[in-house]
Amino acid sequence: MSKYFSPELSNLYLARPAKRLRVSSWDQTGGNDDRWHVQPGETAVLADLQGSGCIVHIWMTLMNDPKDEEAFLRKSILRMYWDGESSPSVEAPIGDFFGMGHAQSRNFVAEPLQMSPENGRGFNCWFPMPFRKGARVEVENQGTLPLLTYFYVDYEADIELPEEALYFHAQWHRECPTKGISDAGDNRFYCFGGENTTGRDNYVILEAEGRGHYVGCNINIHNLRESNLWDWPGEGDDMIFIDGAKWPPTLHGTGTEDYVNMSWCPQQEYSAPYHGIILGGKENWKGKITYYRYHVRDPISFDRQIRVTIEHGHDNHRSDDWSTTAYWYQQEPHKPFAPMPPADQRLPLDEEALRWQRPEELS
C-alpha cells in the first residue's frame, strides 16, 4: 500500500505512488463495437472495484438521439456506492450529474465537470472519489429505448488513503413549480417587496448530516411566468445554515447571480473554472437557464449538518421550475436520499405547451 496524494500542476513532477487502472466499455472481442447496450428497465454496473483506491476521472457519451427519445438525459440515472454501502452516495440523472439540466448538453469548461464537443455530448468528471474497500458505478435506463453508452472509469488502486479522506456525494433535486405568490398587481412588489427573515420557504439545494464540506452545484431554472414586464427570475439570496444555525444563516448572500459570481441579471453564456452560465435564457429571461458554482478553492465545511438554500425570487415570490445537483464530501454514513421521482416526473417542461398555462396549474 502506498501513501496517496492528489496531483496538481505544482507537484506534477513528483513520482506517483499509485497504480493507474481503467474500466471501460471496450469491445473485448477485438472488434469496434465499443458501446454498451443498456436495455429499458435494466441497471448496468459500469465498474465494480475492489480494495482501496480513488476514481480520478470519468468520461462518458451516449449514442442516443433526442429525436428518437426525448429527455433521455433525464431518464437515465447514474449511481455510485462506496465500501459496500446499500444506499447510494451519488444519485442523479446523467445529464444533470455532468453539469447541465433540462435534459440538454452544451459545451462548457469547468475544473471539476466538462461537457465537450460535439455539442457537449462528451461528458467528463474530474471530482476525485476515494474508497477504502470498494466502489460500484451503475447506470439505470428508465427510458423506453436501449441506452447506448461508451465510458471510461479511470482510477488509482492500491493506495493508502489518509485518515481524513472523505467520500464524494452528489444528489439531484427538483421543485416544479416552486411555491410563490400571485403576481397580479404591483410588479415592483412582486420583484422586490416583502421580507424574508426565516429562510423557511427557500429552495433547498442540499441537506446533509455528518462531517464534511459542500463543494458546489449546478442550478437549472425554467422561467414559467407569463408576463411582458421585467421578468428576471433571480433576486434570490443564497442562505447556508451550518451545524444547527437558525436565523440569521451562517452564510447569507445577496442574489442569485451573485451566488454564481455573476452580476446585473446576466444572460451572456460564459464558463470559468468555478462558475458560469451554460444557458442564458431567451429575451426577458424567458425559457430555460443553467448556472454553476463550484466551491473548489472555497469549500464550505460543516461538523454536524448543513442546509444549503436559495430564495426563488426575492422573498420566494416566484413560481418557476427549479432543479439542482449538489456535490459534497463527507464521512459515512450519510443521510439517506429521498426517493428519486419516477421518470415522467423528472422530464423538463415543454415550452410550447406552457404558453397558455399558468404556473399554479402545474402543481
C-alpha positions in Angstrom: 0.0 0.0 0.0 1.3 3.4 -0.9 0.5 6.8 0.7 -1.9 8.7 -1.6 -1.5 12.3 -2.7 -3.6 14.3 -5.1 -1.7 15.7 -8.1 -1.9 19.3 -9.3 0.3 21.3 -11.6 2.7 22.4 -8.9 3.6 18.8 -7.9 3.1 17.1 -11.2 6.8 16.2 -11.4 6.6 14.0 -8.3 6.6 10.2 -8.7 3.1 8.8 -8.4 2.8 6.2 -5.5 -0.2 4.5 -7.1 -1.2 2.0 -9.7 -3.3 3.5 -12.6 -6.1 1.3 -13.9 -9.2 1.7 -16.0 -12.6 0.1 -16.6 -14.2 0.9 -20.0 -16.8 -0.2 -22.5 -14.2 -1.5 -25.0 -15.2 -4.4 -27.3 -13.5 -7.4 -25.7 -13.9 -9.4 -28.9 -11.3 -7.2 -30.6 -14.0 -5.6 -32.8 -15.1 -1.9 -32.8 -18.5 -2.1 -31.1 -17.2 -0.3 -28.0 -20.6 0.7 -26.7 -22.7 -1.0 -24.0 -26.4 -1.6 -24.7 -28.4 -0.9 -21.5 -31.9 -2.1 -22.1 -35.1 -0.3 -20.8 -35.6 -1.1 -17.1 -32.0 -2.5 -16.8 -29.3 -1.4 -14.4 -25.7 -1.9 -15.8 -22.7 -2.0 -13.5 -20.1 0.1 -15.3 -17.4 -0.5 -12.6 -17.1 -2.8 -9.6 -13.8 -2.0 -8.0 -12.3 -3.9 -5.0 -9.8 -2.8 -2.4 -8.7 0.8 -1.8 -8.4 3.4 -4.5 -9.6 6.7 -5.9 -11.6 7.3 -9.1 -9.8 10.2 -10.8 -11.7 10.7 -14.0 -15.0 9.5 -15.6 -15.7 10.0 -19.3 -19.0 9.1 -20.9 -21.0 9.7 -24.0 -24.4 8.4 -25.1 -25.2 7.5 -28.7 -28.9 8.1 -28.2 -30.7 10.8 -30.2 -33.4 13.1 -28.6 -35.3 12.8 -31.9 -35.8 9.1 -31.1 -36.4 9.5 -27.3 -36.9 12.9 -25.8 -35.2 13.7 -22.5 -33.1 10.5 -22.3 -30.5 12.5 -20.3 -33.1 12.8 -17.5 -34.5 9.3 -17.9 -31.1 7.6 -17.3 -29.8 7.6 -13.7 -26.1 7.5 -12.5 -25.5 6.0 -9.1 -22.3 5.3 -7.1 -21.7 3.3 -3.9 -18.6 3.3 -1.7 -17.3 0.4 0.5 -20.3 -1.9 0.1 -23.0 0.6 1.2 -26.6 -0.2 0.3 -27.7 3.4 -0.1 -26.0 5.3 -3.0 -23.8 8.3 -2.3 -24.3 9.6 -5.8 -27.7 9.6 -7.5 -28.6 12.0 -10.3 -29.8 11.9 -13.9 -26.8 11.5 -16.2 -27.1 15.0 -17.9 -27.6 16.8 -14.6 -24.7 15.0 -12.9 -22.3 16.1 -15.6 -23.2 19.7 -15.1 -26.3 20.7 -17.0 -30.0 20.1 -16.6 -33.1 20.5 -18.8 -32.1 17.1 -20.5 -29.7 19.2 -22.6 -26.0 19.2 -23.3 -23.8 22.3 -24.2 -20.1 22.8 -24.5 -18.7 24.2 -21.3 -15.4 24.0 -19.3 -15.3 24.0 -15.5 -12.5 22.4 -13.5 -14.5 19.5 -12.0 -17.0 19.0 -14.8 -16.9 19.5 -18.5 -19.2 18.9 -21.5 -17.1 18.8 -24.7 -17.8 18.6 -28.5 -19.7 17.5 -30.4 -22.4 19.8 -28.9 -21.4 19.0 -25.3 -22.0 15.3 -25.7 -18.6 14.3 -24.3 -19.1 14.2 -20.5 -16.2 14.5 -18.1 -16.0 14.4 -14.3 -12.7 15.2 -12.5 -14.0 15.1 -8.9 -11.7 12.7 -7.0 -13.7 9.8 -5.5 -11.8 7.8 -2.9 -12.8 4.5 -1.4 -11.3 2.2 1.1 -12.9 -1.2 0.4 -14.5 -0.9 -3.0 -16.6 1.2 -5.4 -19.5 0.5 -7.7 -20.7 2.7 -10.5 -24.1 2.0 -12.1 -26.4 3.3 -14.8 -30.1 2.6 -14.8 -32.1 3.1 -18.0 -35.6 4.3 -17.2 -36.3 5.2 -20.8 -38.2 3.3 -23.4 -35.3 2.6 -25.8 -31.9 1.0 -25.2 -29.3 3.3 -23.8 -26.1 3.2 -25.9 -23.1 4.3 -23.8 -19.4 4.5 -24.2 -17.4 5.1 -21.0 -14.1 5.2 -19.1 -13.8 4.9 -15.3 -10.1 5.8 -14.6 -8.9 5.1 -11.1 -5.8 4.6 -9.0 -5.6 1.4 -6.9 -3.5 0.0 -4.1 -3.3 3.3 -2.2 -3.4 4.2 1.4 -5.9 7.0 1.9 -5.2 9.5 4.7 -7.5 9.1 7.7 -9.2 12.5 7.0 -10.2 11.4 3.4 -14.0 12.0 2.9 -16.3 10.3 0.5 -17.8 12.0 -2.6 -21.5 12.6 -2.8 -23.9 14.1 -5.4 -27.7 14.4 -5.3 -30.3 15.8 -7.7 -33.4 17.7 -6.5 -36.3 19.4 -8.2 -39.3 21.6 -7.3 -41.8 22.2 -10.2 -43.1 24.8 -9.6 -41.6 26.4 -6.6 -44.2 27.8 -4.2 -44.5 31.5 -4.9 -47.2 34.2 -4.7 -49.7 35.6 -7.2 -48.0 38.2 -9.4 -51.2 40.1 -10.1 -50.9 43.7 -9.3 -47.7 45.7 -8.4 -44.8 44.3 -10.4 -42.3 46.2 -8.2 -43.6 44.5 -5.1 -43.6 41.1 -6.9 -39.9 41.5 -7.8 -38.6 43.4 -4.8 -41.2 43.7 -2.0 -41.6 41.7 1.2 -39.1 40.5 3.8 -37.6 37.0 4.3 -36.4 36.7 7.9 -36.6 32.9 8.3 -35.4 31.2 5.1 -38.2 28.7 5.7 -39.6 28.5 2.1 -36.3 28.7 0.3 -35.4 26.2 -2.4 -33.2 23.6 -0.8 -30.1 22.6 -2.8 -28.6 20.3 -0.1 -29.4 18.9 3.3 -26.6 16.7 4.7 -25.7 15.3 8.1 -22.3 14.3 9.4 -18.9 15.9 8.9 -17.8 17.2 5.6 -17.7 20.1 3.1 -20.0 21.3 0.4 -18.3 21.8 -3.0 -21.0 23.3 -5.2 -23.9 22.8 -7.5 -25.5 23.4 -10.9 -28.8 25.4 -10.9 -31.4 25.0 -13.6 -34.3 27.4 -13.8 -37.2 27.3 -16.3 -39.0 30.7 -16.2 -42.7 30.0 -16.0 -44.0 33.5 -15.6 -46.4 34.8 -18.3 -45.6 38.5 -18.3 -44.1 41.1 -20.6 -42.9 43.0 -17.5 -39.4 42.9 -16.2 -39.0 39.2 -15.7 -35.6 38.4 -14.2 -36.2 35.1 -12.3 -33.3 35.7 -9.8 -33.1 38.2 -6.9 -32.9 35.1 -4.6 -30.3 35.3 -1.8 -28.3 32.2 -1.0 -28.6 31.2 2.7 -26.5 28.4 4.1 -27.2 27.1 7.6 -24.4 25.2 9.2 -24.4 23.0 12.3 -27.8 23.9 13.6 -27.8 27.6 12.8 -31.3 29.1 12.8 -31.5 32.8 11.9 -29.5 34.5 10.5 -27.9 31.8 8.4 -24.2 31.2 8.8 -23.6 32.5 5.2 -26.0 35.0 3.7 -25.7 36.1 0.1 -27.2 39.0 -1.9 -28.7 37.5 -5.0 -28.9 34.5 -7.4 -26.4 35.9 -9.9 -24.2 37.0 -7.0 -24.0 33.4 -5.7 -22.8 32.2 -9.1 -20.3 35.0 -9.2 -22.0 37.0 -12.0 -23.7 40.4 -11.9 -26.5 42.5 -13.2 -29.0 39.9 -14.3 -26.6 38.2 -16.8 -27.5 36.3 -20.0 -24.2 36.0 -21.7 -23.0 32.4 -21.8 -19.7 32.0 -20.1 -17.7 29.2 -18.5 -14.9 29.7 -15.9 -13.2 27.0 -13.7 -15.6 27.5 -10.8 -18.6 29.5 -12.1 -20.5 30.0 -15.3 -23.7 30.3 -17.3 -24.2 27.4 -19.7 -27.7 28.5 -20.9 -28.7 32.2 -20.6 -32.4 32.1 -21.4 -34.3 34.0 -24.0 -35.5 37.6 -24.3 -36.6 39.0 -20.9 -35.0 35.8 -19.3 -37.8 33.6 -20.6 -37.3 29.8 -21.0 -34.5 27.7 -19.6 -31.4 28.9 -17.8 -28.4 27.0 -16.3 -25.7 28.2 -13.9 -23.0 26.5 -11.9 -20.9 27.4 -8.9 -18.2 25.0 -7.7 -16.5 25.7 -4.3 -13.2 24.0 -5.2 -11.0 26.8 -3.8 -13.5 27.7 -1.1 -15.3 24.6 0.2 -17.9 25.2 2.9 -17.2 22.9 5.9 -19.7 21.5 8.4 -19.1 19.4 11.5 -22.6 18.0 12.1 -25.0 19.2 9.3 -25.5 21.7 6.5 -28.6 23.1 4.8 -27.8 24.9 1.5 -30.7 27.1 0.3 -31.6 29.9 -2.0 -34.7 32.1 -2.5 -36.7 31.5 -5.7 -37.1 35.2 -6.4 -36.9 37.8 -3.7 -38.8 36.6 -0.6 -39.6 33.4 -2.5 -42.2 35.2 -4.7 -41.6 33.2 -7.9 -43.2 30.0 -9.1 -40.7 28.5 -11.5 -39.3 25.1 -12.4 -36.0 24.6 -10.3 -33.7 21.7 -10.4 -30.2 21.3 -9.0 -27.4 18.8 -8.5 -25.4 19.3 -5.3 -21.8 18.0 -4.8 -20.1 17.4 -1.4 -17.7 15.3 0.6 -18.5 13.8 3.9 -17.8 10.9 6.4 -20.1 7.9 6.1 -22.8 7.1 6.9 -24.7 9.8 5.0 -28.3 10.8 5.4 -30.4 8.6 3.1 -31.6 10.4 0.0 -35.2 11.0 -0.7 -36.6 8.6 -3.3 -35.8 9.6 -6.9 -39.0 10.7 -8.6 -40.2 8.5 -11.5 -39.0 9.3 -15.0 -42.2 11.1 -16.0 -41.9 13.5 -13.0 -38.3 14.3 -14.0 -39.0 15.4 -17.5 -38.3 19.1 -18.5 -41.4 21.1 -19.3 -42.3 21.7 -22.9 -42.1 25.4 -23.6 -44.8 25.4 -26.3 -47.3 23.6 -24.2 -46.8 26.2 -21.4 -47.7 29.2 -23.5 -51.3 29.2 -22.2 -50.7 27.5 -18.9 -50.2 29.4 -15.6 -47.6 28.2 -13.0 -50.3 27.4 -10.5 -51.8 24.9 -12.9 -48.5 22.9 -12.9 -48.6 22.0 -9.2 
